[in-house]
């Protein structure tokens, strides 16, 4: 089975969902998705000629060929995002050619339902970010004209009224628990308070008081119904992050995520050793070698590779095996659309040490419309793993075209 063509399209949702289409000489199509990054579609187009025309069944050798060709930019970033999307499309293509679900290629299922944790950001805010994490206005978001304000930056939002409050967090947690989610995550590092320095990595006393009150209110709101996790987005110096983690030890948190910068593996491992609050990290760690380095520093409590950027589905399974040896569960980071989410669900079903898979798109009204399942992708807080060939669903091209990035190539077409 020859790979005849690799093409992409970008759907503008809460993030850019870059979808990869792999076509074979047998007329089959496989779907993958890569984590948003500047110039990601262009990178995929640069890589495509390296493997087009080759036997698509040899997924691992083809992926190794892509890594060898880009060894001069190894270490992470857009190239890895591109390879991850391509690799997923190849696995989907191979599974479809064998007429088996993707999980069967990975040795079977440990579970037929995959638990989802809903990422709620803060309160009821609806924001869409481009590849540089600057907010944008899209037509599907409702208003006819964009608001006449400076674009919000993800790392430094304004304090939007009652969005970042204990009451808003509790209200949102209850609403997601009512939808069946048994795991929910919120941001805990935003917004900056007056006098705080974005670049200093410190937590002011007022900020820490606010963070603890947010956590207490959120946990109390859904006690006995849902587990609560919080994200810190690599904000803090080790000493401040440790003080916060210890201040939350009285709460049964699912985890505290990414407390220190992602390149500082020693610090995050040291924090995990010095607090009973579970520490989770990994979305900005690349490939198996990155997680081996993390574990050599002592590791963390929960590993969170992002399947659309870490290197692919197979590398995620290798990371899961590493975690299993060290008794660490996986909670994969996932801001993908339904294509990436379904591929991730197949991986999560196939590994023993799975905790929960992220879902970041609760506020995207067309999430389920993008794929041809006969049911919602997520029901009552779970993905029921499809039994159909490949990921078990097709991309709905008409819906994808409706929400595609204007002016960008749409698979074989010159522009959307």
C-alpha positions in Angstrom: 0.0 0.0 0.0 1.7 3.2 -1.2 1.2 6.6 0.4 0.3 8.8 -2.5 -0.3 12.1 -0.8 -0.2 14.0 2.5 -2.3 17.2 2.7 -3.6 19.4 5.5 -6.5 21.7 6.5 -6.8 24.0 9.5 -10.0 24.3 11.4 -10.3 27.5 13.5 -11.8 26.4 16.8 -10.8 27.4 20.3 -7.3 26.6 18.9 -6.2 25.8 15.4 -6.9 22.1 14.7 -4.4 21.1 11.9 -5.8 18.0 10.3 -3.6 15.7 8.2 -5.0 13.6 5.4 -3.0 10.5 4.3 -4.1 9.0 1.0 -3.1 5.6 -0.4 -3.0 4.1 -3.9 -5.8 1.8 -2.8 -8.2 4.8 -2.4 -8.1 4.8 1.4 -7.7 7.8 3.6 -6.2 8.1 7.1 -6.8 11.1 9.4 -4.4 12.6 11.9 -4.0 15.9 13.8 -1.0 17.9 15.0 -0.8 20.3 17.9 -1.1 24.0 16.8 2.1 25.8 16.1 3.2 28.6 13.8 3.7 27.4 10.2 2.6 23.8 11.1 0.8 23.2 7.8 3.9 24.5 5.9 6.1 22.2 7.9 4.0 19.2 7.1 4.1 20.1 3.4 7.9 20.2 3.6 8.0 16.8 5.1 5.5 15.1 2.9 7.8 14.3 -0.1 10.2 12.4 2.2 7.6 9.6 2.6 5.1 10.0 -0.3 5.4 7.0 -2.7 6.6 4.7 0.1 4.9 1.7 1.7 2.5 3.2 4.2 2.4 0.0 6.3 5.9 0.7 7.6 4.8 3.5 10.0 7.8 3.3 12.4 10.5 3.4 9.7 8.7 6.2 7.9 8.6 8.2 11.2 12.3 7.5 11.8 13.0 8.8 8.3 11.3 12.1 9.1 13.2 12.4 12.3 16.5 11.7 10.6 15.7 14.3 8.0 15.1 16.9 10.7 17.8 16.0 13.1 19.3 19.5 12.8 16.2 20.9 14.5 15.7 18.1 17.0 14.6 18.7 20.6 11.0 19.6 20.2 8.7 22.2 18.6 6.9 22.5 15.3 8.7 19.6 13.5 7.6 17.2 16.3 4.0 18.5 16.1 4.1 17.9 12.3 5.5 14.4 12.6 3.0 13.5 15.3 0.1 14.5 13.0 1.6 12.6 10.1 2.2 9.5 12.3 -1.3 9.4 13.5 -2.7 9.6 10.0 -0.5 6.7 8.9 -1.6 4.5 11.8 -5.2 5.3 10.9 -4.6 4.5 7.3 -3.0 1.2 8.1 -5.8 0.2 10.5 -8.4 1.0 7.8 -6.5 -1.1 5.2 -6.7 -4.0 7.6 -10.4 -3.2 8.5 -9.7 -3.1 12.2 -10.0 -0.5 14.9 -6.9 1.4 15.7 -6.7 -0.1 19.2 -6.4 -3.6 17.8 -3.0 -2.6 16.2 -1.9 -1.7 19.7 -2.7 -5.1 21.2 -6.3 -4.6 22.4 -8.2 -2.6 25.0 -7.9 -2.5 28.8 -11.1 -0.5 28.8 -13.9 0.2 26.3 -14.6 3.7 27.7 -12.0 6.4 28.2 -12.5 8.8 31.1 -12.3 12.5 30.1 -11.3 15.4 32.2 -12.9 18.7 31.1 -10.6 21.7 31.0 -12.7 24.7 32.0 -10.1 27.5 32.0 -12.0 29.9 34.3 -15.7 30.4 34.7 -17.7 30.6 31.5 -15.2 32.5 29.4 -15.1 31.6 25.6 -11.9 32.5 23.9 -10.2 31.3 20.7 -6.5 31.6 20.3 -4.3 31.4 17.2 -1.0 29.7 17.0 0.7 32.5 19.0 -1.9 32.3 21.8 -3.3 35.7 21.1 -7.1 35.9 21.3 -9.1 36.3 18.0 -12.7 36.9 17.1 -14.3 34.2 14.8 -17.7 34.3 13.1 -19.0 31.2 14.9 -18.4 32.9 18.3 -21.6 34.9 17.9 -21.0 38.6 17.8 -21.2 40.3 14.4 -18.2 42.4 15.0 -15.1 41.8 17.2 -15.0 43.7 20.5 -13.2 47.1 20.3 -10.4 46.1 22.7 -6.8 45.0 22.4 -6.6 41.2 21.8 -6.2 39.2 25.0 -3.0 37.3 25.5 -3.3 33.9 27.0 -0.5 34.4 29.5 -1.7 37.8 30.8 -5.5 38.2 30.6 -7.4 41.0 32.1 -9.3 40.3 35.3 -12.7 39.8 33.6 -15.2 40.7 36.2 -16.6 37.7 37.9 -14.8 35.1 35.8 -11.8 34.4 38.1 -13.8 34.0 41.3 -14.6 31.1 43.7 -18.3 31.5 42.8 -17.6 31.2 39.1 -15.3 28.2 39.4 -17.8 26.4 41.7 -20.7 27.2 39.3 -18.7 25.9 36.3 -17.6 22.8 38.2 -21.2 21.9 39.1 -22.4 22.4 35.5 -19.7 20.1 34.1 -20.4 17.5 36.8 -24.1 17.7 35.8 -22.9 16.7 32.3 -21.3 13.6 33.6 -17.7 14.6 33.9 -16.0 13.0 36.9 -12.7 14.9 36.4 -12.5 18.7 35.8 -9.5 21.1 35.5 -9.3 24.9 36.0 -6.5 27.5 35.6 -5.1 28.6 38.9 -2.3 31.0 37.8 -4.6 33.6 36.1 -5.0 36.6 36.2 -2.1 38.6 37.5 -3.0 40.7 40.5 -1.9 44.4 40.7 1.8 44.6 41.5 2.6 41.1 40.3 5.4 40.8 37.7 4.6 38.5 34.8 8.3 37.6 34.3 9.5 37.2 38.0 7.8 33.8 38.6 6.7 34.8 42.0 3.3 34.4 43.9 2.3 37.3 46.0 0.6 36.6 49.3 -2.7 38.0 47.9 -2.4 35.7 44.9 -1.8 32.7 47.0 -4.8 33.5 49.3 -6.9 33.8 46.1 -5.6 30.5 44.7 -6.3 28.6 47.9 -9.8 30.0 48.1 -10.5 29.1 44.4 -9.3 25.6 45.0 -11.4 25.1 48.2 -14.6 26.4 46.6 -14.2 24.3 43.5 -13.5 21.1 45.3 -16.3 21.7 47.8 -18.8 22.4 44.9 -18.5 18.9 43.5 -17.3 16.8 46.4 -18.2 13.2 45.9 -19.1 13.8 42.3 -15.9 14.9 40.5 -12.2 15.1 41.0 -10.5 18.6 40.6 -7.2 19.4 39.0 -5.5 22.8 38.6 -3.1 24.1 36.0 -0.2 26.6 36.6 1.2 26.8 33.1 4.9 26.7 34.1 4.5 30.0 35.8 6.5 29.8 39.0 9.9 29.6 40.6 10.4 26.3 42.5 10.1 27.9 46.0 6.9 29.6 45.2 5.4 26.6 43.5 6.3 24.4 46.5 4.7 26.8 48.9 1.5 26.7 46.8 1.5 22.9 46.5 1.9 22.6 50.3 -0.9 25.2 50.9 -3.2 22.9 48.9 -2.3 19.6 50.7 -5.5 19.7 52.8 -7.5 19.2 49.6 -7.9 15.9 47.7 -6.7 17.3 44.4 -6.4 15.1 41.4 -3.2 17.0 40.6 -1.4 20.3 40.3 -0.1 20.7 36.8 3.1 22.3 35.4 4.2 24.4 38.4 7.7 25.3 37.0 9.2 26.0 33.5 9.1 22.9 31.3 12.8 22.7 30.7 13.5 22.6 34.4 13.0 18.9 35.0 15.0 18.8 38.2 12.9 21.4 39.9 9.5 19.9 39.0 10.8 16.5 40.2 12.0 18.0 43.4 8.7 19.7 44.1 6.9 16.3 43.6 9.2 14.7 46.2 8.5 17.5 48.8 4.7 17.7 48.8 1.7 15.4 49.1 -0.2 17.3 46.4 0.1 15.2 43.3 2.2 16.9 40.6 1.6 16.4 36.9 3.7 17.5 33.9 4.7 16.5 30.4 2.8 18.4 27.8 6.0 20.2 26.7 8.3 17.2 27.1 9.1 15.5 23.8 9.5 11.9 22.8 10.4 9.0 25.0 13.9 10.4 25.7 12.4 13.5 27.3 10.3 11.4 29.7 13.3 9.2 30.5 15.2 12.3 31.5 12.3 13.4 33.7 12.2 10.0 35.5 16.0 10.1 35.9 15.5 13.3 38.0 13.0 11.5 40.2 9.9 12.0 38.1 6.5 13.3 39.0 3.3 11.7 40.1 1.4 11.8 36.8 2.8 11.9 33.3 1.0 14.1 30.8 2.3 13.7 27.2 0.5 15.6 24.5 -0.2 12.9 21.9 -0.4 15.5 19.0 3.1 16.8 19.7 5.1 14.3 21.7 6.1 12.3 18.7 3.0 10.3 18.0 0.8 7.4 19.1 3.6 4.9 19.3 5.9 7.1 21.3 3.0 7.8 23.7 2.6 4.0 24.2 6.4 3.8 25.0 6.0 6.6 27.5 3.1 4.7 29.1 5.3 1.6 29.4 8.0 3.7 31.1 5.4 5.1 33.4 4.0 1.7 34.1 7.5 0.4 35.1 7.7 3.3 37.7 4.0 3.0 38.7 3.0 6.3 37.2 -0.3 6.9 35.5 -0.8 8.8 32.3 -3.2 11.8 31.9 -2.5 12.9 28.3 -2.8 16.6 27.5 -5.2 17.2 24.6 -6.4 20.4 23.0 -7.3 18.6 19.8 -10.4 18.5 17.8 -12.4 15.2 17.4 -9.9 13.6 15.1 -7.0 14.0 17.6 -9.3 13.2 20.5 -10.5 9.9 19.0 -6.9 8.8 18.1 -5.9 9.7 21.7 -8.8 7.6 23.0 -7.6 4.6 21.1 -4.2 4.9 22.7 -5.6 5.5 26.2 -7.8 2.4 25.8 -4.7 0.3 25.0 -2.5 1.2 27.9 -2.9 -0.2 31.5 -1.8 2.9 33.5 -4.4 5.4 32.2 -6.0 8.1 34.4 -7.9 10.6 32.3 -7.7 12.3 28.9 -8.1 16.0 28.5 -10.9 17.7 26.6 -10.5 21.4 25.9 -13.4 22.1 23.6 -16.5 22.3 25.7 -17.3 25.7 24.3 -16.9 24.8 20.6 -20.4 24.2 19.3 -19.4 22.2 16.2 -17.1 19.7 17.9 -19.3 16.7 17.2 -20.3 17.9 13.8 -16.8 17.5 12.4 -16.8 13.7 12.5 -19.2 11.1 11.2 -20.0 9.2 14.4 -23.6 8.1 15.1 -23.3 9.6 18.6 -21.4 12.4 20.3 -17.7 11.9 20.7 -18.0 12.3 24.5 -21.0 11.2 26.4 -21.5 11.5 30.2 -17.8 12.3 30.6 -16.4 9.3 28.6 -15.4 8.4 25.0 -16.8 5.0 24.1 -14.0 3.7 22.0 -15.2 3.0 18.4 -15.1 -0.4 16.9 -15.0 0.8 13.3 -11.9 0.7 11.1 -9.1 3.1 12.1 -10.2 5.8 14.6 -13.8 4.8 13.8 -15.0 8.0 12.2 -14.4 10.1 9.1 -13.9 13.8 8.9 -17.0 15.6 7.6 -15.4 17.7 4.8 -18.4 20.0 4.4 -18.3 21.0 8.1 -14.5 21.2 8.2 -14.6 23.5 5.1 -17.2 25.7 6.8 -14.9 26.4 9.7 -11.6 26.3 7.8 -9.0 29.0 8.1 -9.6 31.5 5.2 -6.9 31.5 2.6 -5.2 28.3 3.8 -5.0 25.2 1.7 -7.8 22.8 2.3 -6.4 19.3 1.6 -6.1 19.0 -2.2 -7.8 22.3 -2.8 -5.7 25.4 -3.2 -7.5 27.4 -0.5 -10.4 27.3 1.8 
